[in-house]
Amino acid sequence: MASLHKDPRGKSPYWYVAFTLADGRRAFRSTRQVDRKKAAEVARTIERASIAARCNELTEVHVRRWMDELLESTGQSPVRNITVRSFASDWLKGKRLVVNHATARRYERAIELFLVGLGVRADKPLGGITPADIATYRDARLSENVAGATLGQYIKAVRSLLGSARRQGLILTNPAEALEMPRSRAHERTTFSVAELRALLGQASPEWVTLTLLGWFTGGRLTDLAHLSWEAVDLAAGTITFTQSKTNTRIVVPIHPELGSHFASIAGDCGGPLCPVLSATPSTGRDGLSQQFIGLMLAAGVDPQIVKTSKHALPLKSFHSLRHSFTSALANGGVPADLRMKLTGHKSAKVHQVYTHHELETLRGAIESLPRLGESQL
């Protein structure tokens, strides 16, 4: 059996195990135990592992069983052998409580693909994940020709998962942190011209006219705008107020005069959703809002600029292009970047959360700089 000694330097109360290295040198390792009996248990476990290693018989199963026996003999809890799949399941449950549904679905898809790639090792302990596994996951997504932004979301989800495991002490390092990412291949979305927007309005149903004008004059995202109610519209103050579901950011946008005129024409009793039918329609799917807008574009003779990948047909021009158009039009109108970020809700340390009366008037001037589409088209 390996011999036990007090700290050779006399600085520690722990017992040390003495053993001989392959080159003949004598080495000491602390057992982290002050009780000699418990220290002897540690020494026996080290000796068993050394003998098994010399005989090429040391396996993960042996190590885990011996460690559990050792911890039990010294009055400590056994090592938590949590599998990748079980930890991922609990992690996703927690994410669903703090992020919106769309973000949760992205996390779920990313982790699902990660587990599939691991195969049977998904039901092995977390400590078995290596940087090579993360690189394999990245390369598998690249082989599917996913967009650069989507690849980034996939890797971010896995990195966040393993980062949580590291913070809980279940793994020593996060194997996803050192992953080299390829140069972004993101497809750049294009913007709408005023002529294209007028063509869209000429083909749109009344609710799609409202939704399209909201996209152009507020820069909001499709789902957020489709679910706006009249409560969000303050005609007296001339503002629209809503919270972005993606970032949970509260946005206050002054109402452009042309949008105000449109509201006046459809106001009615000013109760309920701005777009009753569209607000009850899913954003995705064959008949969802996104596809309906693509259909509207085709009917208006506006090219969606479809880019085909290995699995998808990606339109470079879609409802989200209205958000790009909004920001670009403000920039072309000379609106400073900080004001543009306030209006779009893009996060920045420079963005103020509370608007003063002076700032609101400045923002109102920024909104009124947007080109009119021609009220005769409404």
C-alpha positions as CSV (number, residue, x, y, z in Angstrom):
1,M,0.0,0.0,0.0
2,A,1.1,3.6,-0.7
3,S,2.7,5.1,2.5
4,L,1.2,8.0,4.4
5,H,3.1,11.0,5.7
6,K,2.4,14.3,7.3
7,D,3.2,17.3,5.1
8,P,6.9,17.1,4.4
9,R,7.1,20.9,4.5
10,G,5.2,21.0,7.8
11,K,2.8,23.6,6.5
12,S,-0.4,21.6,6.2
13,P,-2.5,19.5,8.6
14,Y,-3.4,17.0,5.8
15,W,-1.9,13.6,5.3
16,Y,0.1,13.0,2.1
17,V,0.5,9.9,0.0
18,A,4.1,9.1,-1.0
19,F,4.8,7.4,-4.3
20,T,7.6,6.9,-6.7
21,L,7.5,8.3,-10.3
22,A,8.6,6.5,-13.4
23,D,12.0,8.3,-13.4
24,G,12.6,7.2,-9.8
25,R,11.8,10.5,-8.1
26,R,9.7,10.5,-4.9
27,A,6.5,12.6,-5.0
28,F,3.9,13.5,-2.4
29,R,0.2,14.2,-3.0
30,S,-2.2,15.6,-0.5
31,T,-5.3,13.5,0.5
32,R,-7.0,16.6,1.8
33,Q,-7.8,14.6,4.9
34,V,-6.7,15.3,8.5
35,D,-8.0,11.9,9.8
36,R,-5.5,9.2,9.2
37,K,-8.1,6.5,8.6
38,K,-9.9,8.6,5.9
39,A,-6.5,9.4,4.4
40,A,-5.7,5.7,4.1
41,E,-8.9,5.2,2.1
42,V,-7.7,7.9,-0.3
43,A,-4.3,6.2,-0.6
44,R,-5.9,2.8,-1.3
45,T,-8.0,4.3,-4.1
46,I,-4.9,6.0,-5.7
47,E,-3.0,2.7,-5.4
48,R,-5.8,0.7,-7.1
49,A,-6.0,3.3,-10.0
50,S,-2.2,3.1,-10.4
51,I,-2.1,-0.7,-10.6
52,A,-5.0,-0.7,-13.1
53,A,-3.3,2.0,-15.2
54,R,0.0,0.0,-15.3
55,C,-2.0,-3.1,-16.5
56,N,-4.0,-1.0,-19.1
57,E,-7.2,-1.9,-17.2
58,L,-8.2,1.6,-16.0
59,T,-11.6,2.5,-17.3
60,E,-14.0,5.4,-16.6
61,V,-16.4,2.9,-14.9
62,H,-13.7,1.8,-12.5
63,V,-12.7,5.4,-11.7
64,R,-16.3,6.5,-11.0
65,R,-17.1,3.5,-8.9
66,W,-13.9,3.9,-6.8
67,M,-14.5,7.6,-6.4
68,D,-18.0,7.0,-5.2
69,E,-16.7,4.4,-2.7
70,L,-14.0,6.8,-1.6
71,L,-16.4,9.7,-1.1
72,E,-18.9,7.5,0.8
73,S,-16.1,6.2,3.1
74,T,-15.0,9.8,3.9
75,G,-18.5,11.0,4.6
76,Q,-19.0,12.9,1.4
77,S,-21.7,12.8,-1.3
78,P,-21.1,10.7,-4.4
79,V,-20.1,12.4,-7.6
80,R,-23.1,13.6,-9.6
81,N,-22.9,11.6,-12.9
82,I,-25.4,13.8,-14.7
83,T,-25.8,12.9,-18.4
84,V,-25.7,15.4,-21.2
85,R,-29.3,14.7,-22.1
86,S,-30.7,15.0,-18.5
87,F,-28.8,18.2,-17.9
88,A,-29.9,19.6,-21.3
89,S,-33.6,18.8,-20.5
90,D,-33.4,20.7,-17.2
91,W,-31.5,23.6,-18.7
92,L,-34.2,24.0,-21.4
93,K,-36.9,23.9,-18.8
94,G,-35.3,26.8,-17.1
95,K,-34.8,28.7,-20.4
96,R,-38.5,28.4,-21.2
97,L,-39.3,30.4,-18.1
98,V,-37.1,33.4,-18.9
99,V,-37.1,33.7,-22.7
100,N,-39.9,34.2,-25.2
101,H,-41.4,31.2,-27.2
102,A,-39.5,31.8,-30.4
103,T,-36.2,32.0,-28.6
104,A,-37.0,28.9,-26.6
105,R,-37.7,27.0,-29.8
106,R,-34.4,28.1,-31.3
107,Y,-32.6,26.8,-28.2
108,E,-34.5,23.5,-28.3
109,R,-33.7,23.0,-32.0
110,A,-30.0,23.7,-31.4
111,I,-29.7,21.3,-28.4
112,E,-31.8,18.7,-30.2
113,L,-29.2,18.6,-33.1
114,F,-26.3,18.6,-30.6
115,L,-27.7,15.5,-28.8
116,V,-28.4,13.7,-32.1
117,G,-24.8,14.3,-33.1
118,L,-23.5,12.8,-29.9
119,G,-25.4,9.6,-30.4
120,V,-25.2,7.2,-27.5
121,R,-22.8,9.6,-25.7
122,A,-25.7,11.9,-25.1
123,D,-26.6,9.5,-22.3
124,K,-23.1,9.6,-20.9
125,P,-21.8,12.1,-18.2
126,L,-21.2,15.7,-19.1
127,G,-17.5,15.4,-18.5
128,G,-17.1,13.4,-21.6
129,I,-17.8,16.3,-24.0
130,T,-14.7,17.5,-25.7
131,P,-13.8,20.5,-28.0
132,A,-13.8,18.0,-30.9
133,D,-17.5,17.3,-30.3
134,I,-18.3,21.0,-30.6
135,A,-16.2,21.2,-33.8
136,T,-18.1,18.2,-35.2
137,Y,-21.4,19.9,-34.4
138,R,-20.3,23.1,-36.1
139,D,-19.1,21.2,-39.2
140,A,-22.4,19.3,-39.4
141,R,-24.3,22.6,-39.5
142,L,-21.9,24.0,-42.1
143,S,-22.6,21.0,-44.3
144,E,-26.3,21.8,-44.2
145,N,-25.4,25.3,-45.6
146,V,-27.1,27.2,-42.8
147,A,-26.8,30.9,-42.8
148,G,-24.1,32.5,-40.7
149,A,-26.5,34.0,-38.2
150,T,-28.2,30.7,-37.7
151,L,-24.9,28.9,-37.2
152,G,-24.0,31.5,-34.6
153,Q,-27.3,30.9,-32.7
154,Y,-26.7,27.1,-32.7
155,I,-23.2,27.5,-31.3
156,K,-24.3,30.1,-28.8
157,A,-27.0,27.7,-27.4
158,V,-24.5,24.9,-26.9
159,R,-21.9,27.2,-25.4
160,S,-24.5,28.6,-23.0
161,L,-25.6,25.0,-22.1
162,L,-22.1,23.9,-21.2
163,G,-21.3,27.3,-19.6
164,S,-24.1,26.6,-17.2
165,A,-22.7,23.1,-16.4
166,R,-19.3,24.6,-15.7
167,R,-20.7,27.2,-13.3
168,Q,-22.5,24.5,-11.4
169,G,-19.2,22.6,-11.1
170,L,-20.3,19.7,-13.2
171,I,-17.4,20.2,-15.7
172,L,-14.1,21.9,-15.2
173,T,-14.0,23.8,-18.5
174,N,-16.5,24.8,-21.2
175,P,-15.3,22.9,-24.3
176,A,-17.3,25.3,-26.6
177,E,-15.4,28.4,-25.5
178,A,-12.4,27.9,-27.7
179,L,-14.3,26.9,-30.9
180,E,-13.1,28.7,-34.0
181,M,-16.0,30.1,-36.0
182,P,-15.9,30.4,-39.8
183,R,-16.2,33.8,-41.5
184,S,-19.8,34.8,-41.5
185,R,-21.8,33.8,-44.6
186,A,-24.9,35.6,-43.6
187,H,-27.2,36.5,-46.5
188,E,-27.8,40.3,-46.4
189,R,-31.4,41.3,-46.4
190,T,-32.4,44.0,-48.8
191,T,-34.7,47.0,-48.3
192,F,-37.9,48.1,-50.0
193,S,-38.1,51.1,-52.3
194,V,-41.0,53.5,-51.9
195,A,-42.4,52.3,-55.3
196,E,-42.4,48.7,-54.1
197,L,-44.2,49.7,-50.9
198,R,-46.8,51.5,-52.9
199,A,-47.3,48.4,-55.0
200,L,-47.8,46.3,-51.8
201,L,-50.3,48.7,-50.4
202,G,-52.2,48.6,-53.7
203,Q,-52.6,44.8,-53.4
204,A,-53.0,44.5,-49.7
205,S,-56.2,43.7,-47.7
206,P,-57.2,46.4,-45.1
207,E,-55.4,44.6,-42.3
208,W,-52.3,44.0,-44.3
209,V,-52.3,47.7,-45.2
210,T,-52.3,48.5,-41.5
211,L,-49.5,46.0,-40.8
212,T,-47.4,47.1,-43.7
213,L,-47.6,50.8,-42.7
214,L,-46.7,49.8,-39.1
215,G,-43.7,48.0,-40.4
216,W,-42.5,51.0,-42.5
217,F,-43.3,53.7,-39.9
218,T,-42.2,51.9,-36.7
219,G,-39.6,49.4,-37.7
220,G,-41.2,46.8,-35.5
221,R,-41.0,43.0,-35.9
222,L,-43.9,41.1,-37.6
223,T,-45.2,39.3,-34.6
224,D,-45.0,42.3,-32.3
225,L,-46.9,44.5,-34.7
226,A,-49.5,41.9,-35.6
227,H,-50.4,41.6,-31.9
228,L,-50.7,45.4,-31.2
229,S,-53.9,46.5,-29.8
230,W,-55.5,50.0,-29.8
231,E,-54.3,50.3,-26.2
232,A,-50.8,50.7,-27.6
233,V,-51.9,53.7,-29.7
234,D,-52.1,57.1,-28.0
235,L,-53.7,59.3,-30.6
236,A,-53.7,62.3,-28.3
237,A,-50.0,62.0,-27.4
238,G,-49.2,60.8,-30.9
239,T,-47.2,57.7,-29.8
240,I,-47.3,53.9,-30.2
241,T,-45.9,52.0,-27.2
242,F,-45.1,48.3,-27.1
243,T,-42.6,45.8,-25.7
244,Q,-40.5,43.9,-28.1
245,S,-40.9,40.2,-27.4
246,K,-37.4,39.3,-28.6
247,T,-35.5,41.6,-26.2
248,N,-38.2,42.6,-23.7
249,T,-37.4,46.2,-24.6
250,R,-40.1,48.9,-24.2
251,I,-40.3,51.0,-27.3
252,V,-42.0,54.4,-27.8
253,V,-42.4,55.5,-31.4
254,P,-44.0,58.8,-32.4
255,I,-46.8,58.3,-34.9
256,H,-45.9,59.5,-38.4
257,P,-48.6,61.9,-39.8
258,E,-49.4,59.5,-42.6
259,L,-49.8,56.6,-40.1
260,G,-51.9,58.9,-37.9
261,S,-54.3,59.6,-40.9
262,H,-54.6,55.9,-41.5
263,F,-55.5,55.2,-37.8
264,A,-58.1,57.9,-38.0
265,S,-59.7,56.2,-41.0
266,I,-60.0,52.8,-39.3
267,A,-60.3,53.8,-35.7
268,G,-64.0,52.9,-35.1
269,D,-64.5,52.2,-31.4
270,C,-60.7,51.9,-30.9
271,G,-61.0,48.7,-29.0
272,G,-59.2,45.3,-29.3
273,P,-56.5,44.4,-31.8
274,L,-55.4,46.7,-34.6
275,C,-55.6,43.7,-36.9
276,P,-58.1,41.3,-35.5
277,V,-57.7,38.5,-38.1
278,L,-53.9,38.8,-38.5
279,S,-53.4,38.9,-34.7
280,A,-54.9,35.4,-34.4
281,T,-52.8,34.0,-37.2
282,P,-49.5,32.2,-36.5
283,S,-46.4,33.9,-37.7
284,T,-44.9,30.8,-39.2
285,G,-46.2,27.8,-41.2
286,R,-47.6,27.4,-44.7
287,D,-50.5,29.9,-44.0
288,G,-48.6,32.0,-41.4
289,L,-48.1,35.7,-41.5
290,S,-44.6,35.4,-43.1
291,Q,-45.8,33.3,-46.0
292,Q,-48.9,35.5,-46.4
293,F,-46.6,38.5,-46.8
294,I,-44.5,36.7,-49.4
295,G,-47.7,36.0,-51.3
296,L,-48.6,39.7,-51.1
297,M,-45.2,40.6,-52.5
298,L,-45.6,38.2,-55.4
299,A,-49.1,39.6,-56.1
300,A,-47.7,43.1,-56.1
301,G,-44.9,42.1,-58.5
302,V,-42.2,42.6,-55.8
303,D,-39.3,40.0,-56.1
304,P,-38.7,38.3,-52.7
305,Q,-35.2,37.5,-54.0
306,I,-35.3,33.8,-52.9
307,V,-31.9,32.2,-52.1
308,K,-31.9,28.4,-52.1
309,T,-29.9,26.5,-49.5
310,S,-29.6,22.8,-49.1
311,K,-32.8,22.6,-47.0
312,H,-34.6,25.9,-47.3
313,A,-35.6,28.7,-49.7
314,L,-34.6,31.9,-48.0
315,P,-36.2,35.2,-49.1
316,L,-33.8,38.1,-48.8
317,K,-36.8,40.4,-49.0
318,S,-39.6,39.8,-46.4
319,F,-41.6,41.6,-43.8
320,H,-38.4,41.9,-41.7
321,S,-37.0,44.0,-44.6
322,L,-39.3,46.7,-43.5
323,R,-37.3,47.0,-40.3
324,H,-34.1,47.4,-42.4
325,S,-35.9,49.9,-44.6
326,F,-37.0,51.9,-41.6
327,T,-33.5,52.1,-40.2
328,S,-31.9,52.8,-43.6
329,A,-34.5,55.6,-44.4
330,L,-33.8,57.2,-41.0
331,A,-30.0,57.1,-41.7
332,N,-30.5,58.5,-45.2
333,G,-32.6,61.3,-43.6
334,G,-29.7,62.2,-41.4
335,V,-31.1,60.9,-38.1
336,P,-28.2,60.2,-35.7
337,A,-27.4,56.6,-34.8
338,D,-28.3,56.9,-31.1
339,L,-31.9,58.1,-32.1
340,R,-32.2,55.3,-34.6
341,M,-31.3,52.8,-31.9
342,K,-33.9,54.2,-29.6
343,L,-36.5,53.8,-32.2
344,T,-35.6,50.3,-33.2
345,G,-34.8,49.0,-29.6
346,H,-31.3,47.8,-30.4
347,K,-29.5,47.3,-27.2
348,S,-26.6,49.6,-26.3
349,A,-25.1,51.2,-23.2
350,K,-25.8,54.6,-24.8
351,V,-29.5,54.0,-25.2
352,H,-31.6,55.7,-22.5
353,Q,-34.7,53.9,-21.2
354,V,-36.5,57.0,-20.1
355,Y,-37.6,59.6,-22.7
356,T,-37.7,63.3,-21.8
357,H,-40.2,65.6,-23.5
358,H,-37.4,67.1,-25.5
359,E,-36.2,63.7,-26.7
360,L,-39.7,62.7,-27.7
361,E,-40.0,65.8,-29.9
362,T,-36.7,65.0,-31.5
363,L,-37.8,61.5,-32.2
364,R,-41.0,62.8,-33.6
365,G,-39.0,64.9,-36.1
366,A,-37.0,61.7,-37.0
367,I,-40.2,59.8,-37.7
368,E,-41.6,62.6,-39.8
369,S,-38.5,62.5,-42.0
370,L,-39.6,59.1,-43.4
371,P,-40.8,59.4,-47.0
372,R,-44.6,59.4,-47.5
373,L,-46.1,56.6,-49.5
374,G,-49.0,58.7,-50.7
375,E,-52.2,58.9,-48.7
376,S,-54.2,58.3,-51.8
377,Q,-52.9,54.7,-51.7
378,L,-54.4,54.0,-48.3
